[in-house]
Amino acid sequence: MNVLTARQKFILNRLIDNESASIEELSLQMNVSSRTTRREISAINSCLKQYKLRISEVGGRLNLNGDRKSIDKIHEQFSGIPYLWMLTPEQRQTFMTAQLLLSNEPLKSAYFSYQFNVVEGTISLYLDKVEKWLKVRDLNLIRKRGRGLVIEGTEWNKRNAFVELLYSYESMNDLLNFLYKESNKYSVSAFFRLSFGDEIINLSRKLLKKLEKCNFLNIGDEAYFGAFIHILLSVKRTQSGSSIKLPNYLVSDILSSKEFSFIKDIDRIFKENGVALSDSELAYISIHLNGGKYIYKDDRKFEAIGIDMEDAVREVVYEASKKLNIKINLDHQLMVGLIQHFSPAFYRLTMGLQLRNPIIDQIKEYYIGLFEAVDYACKIVFSKYNLSIPYSEVGYITMHIGAAIERQNLLNRELRVLIICSNGISTANILHSKLKRIFPEFEIIDICSLKDMNKKIEDGYDLLLSTIKVNNNSDKNIITVSPFLPDKDIEKIRDKIILNKSRWPGPDIIRNTNMKGMEGSEKDFEIADNMLKNFQLKNLDVENLQSVIKKVVNDIYELNKIDDKEKVEYLINEREEQGNVVIPGSHVALIHIRAEEIEIPFVGAYRLQNPIEMKSIGFSFEDVDTFFVMFARKNESNYILELLGKISISLVEGKRFIRLLRLGNIKDIRTELVHILNREEY
């Protein structure tokens, strides 16, 4: 029997233990195709001949047929093949990462080697990939001989990484089936059992059901599954002594908030089931169960940090328009839709919350060029505020703008109309004349007789009108009207146009060649040149952030760039209190505001003799030794805002620019700024 592979032994062991199974069940458990399973069974049967045994399929069920003694003899040769031995390399990396993220103690490479039945050299290759994956999520994999493997980083970032890992592992349909116990896909159940264990999984299902009965979990399937995951994490980490620690101001704010009155129910239900959550853990659960209500607690929150919602919408639409070389009408529906999306989006990004977009691939495919343009626009606009917009958010913004373009195209579309008339040319001409006057959007109005109707309809018309009732009209959607077009007929036609437009796919975006208004003016060029010329690099001997702000503002005030330094200082402090000014992993912080008190746009860099610790994204902290300053006027031109956006993108995405700001001389930094501003694409 040693010639059998691990997968083949798994199949044989499954049939011996459970006596029967279907091809589909085995394929699902092993995460392979039915064809592969049949091929494995054929190989098993070849080896079973010497024992006079055979796997046969009857009525869709597989059975191991033969003498009981022979079956027992085979069974003695192995006690079962672990499912983990059959995982693909990608699945092994996922399982390893999940265990490392949830472990309180270092894990050894030998542990994973034994678990997956592979040599330690293979585990080392997997760890190289895991390390890179963690790095971009502000987590570090520490690999030390004798100590083992451990992930360093904030608990918040670890949980976010785990959630992202899970969603990328299997489809939402498979994850929901596991939650609702509607299927037994082994690759899913094995992941959960290995990560949490049956006891915590069953307890979390029970807690979720009880929370649902309290009537504050009226949410869809995906959000319901999200609640399950965060309950799992809270229970697991609480029981292992690794409760999350959130800032006191945030915990206090949430616990005292009327919008989060349901926290008492959460606390009671968890305690009744033997789980005592800390205040931070209660706040964490509450944010993820119903965080949307907290977002709107202060409608002016983002204005205080220099982000005006309407300005942000206008900038994004402008940059996307320019990128596509089209004119996008910023109608009321688009403005309201994007504002309603931006508020919670900024909140999520500042807090480090995860947003899943299950249709992101379809959005990218349907709006190919538009998605890229919106992604570029978001980089230009929001990098100034040290906000990096992920694809999931870009996808939703793209849908809003895409819908606006389609509305615009539909409004501009001229319609082709066919008039069917059997009463003579004069009757048709009367109707033709009235239609032209009342509906100027009708581009072509053709006339035909009843006998030519079917052939003419094949030419393709947007609207079919007839002065007589047409038999068998149900499949032709012909509107019967009077030649004199009374009000009731006009309404019928308008209703039909609206109905048709809602069904028409948006046509290709029409290129607008008149985009000169989007270019910089001579005055803009002069301002940009002066901004580069006046760039300055200074050293500061300070001990805290407040001293940095005071010295920077005073310095710029003496350059006559601002007219009210107390107000500017206040605005910067307000911005900093909201967090998210540190560029993660760079030791650089961004000071950026737009205000009426700014006289002339300004950029500069200030280096500290001694670094100071500052709050970064997701409640982590970082030592900062360099501040990059960007000031813009409240009514700044789109051209200057775009230039500042390019600089911001380089701060977030360009390691070279960061390195120059921290270590380079002023000449090199200015040269790099010129290169950045002249760059066409990002």
Buried (B, 14 or more C-beta within 10 A) or exposed (E): BEEBBBBBBBBBBBBBEEEBBBBEBBBBBBBBEEEBBBEBBEBBEEBBEEBEBBBEEEEEEBBBEBEEEBBEEBBEEBEEBBBBBBBEEEBBBBBBBBBBBBBEEBBBBEBBBBBBEBEBEBBEEBBEBBBEBBEEBBBBBEBEEEEBBBBEBBBBBBBBBBBBBBBEBBEEEBBBBBBEEEBEBBBBBBBBBBBBEEEBBEBBBEBBEBBBEEEBBEBEEBBBBBBBBBBBBBBBBBBEEBBBBBEEEBBEBBBEBEBBEBBEBBBEBBEEEEBEBBBBBBBBBBBBBBBBBBBEBEEEBBEBBBBBBEBBBBBBBBBBBBBBBBBBEBEEEBBEBBEEBBBBBBBBBBBBBBEBBEEBEEBBEBBEEBBBBBBBBBBBBBBBBBBBBBBBBBBBBBBBBBBBBBBBBBEEBEBBBBBBBBBEEEBBBBBBEBBEEEBEEBEEBBBBBBEEBEEBBEEEBBBBBBBBEBEEEEEEEBBBBEBEBEEEBBEBBEEBBEEBBEEEEBEEBEEEEEBEEBEBEEEBEEBBEEBBEBBBBEEBEBEEBEBBBBBBBEBBBEEEBBEBBEBBBBBBBBBBEBBBBBBBBBBBBBBBBBBEBBBBBBBBBBBBEEEBEBBBBBBBEBEBBBBBBBBBBEEBBBBBBBBBBBBBBBBBBBEEBBBBBBEBEBEBBBBBBEEBBEEEEB
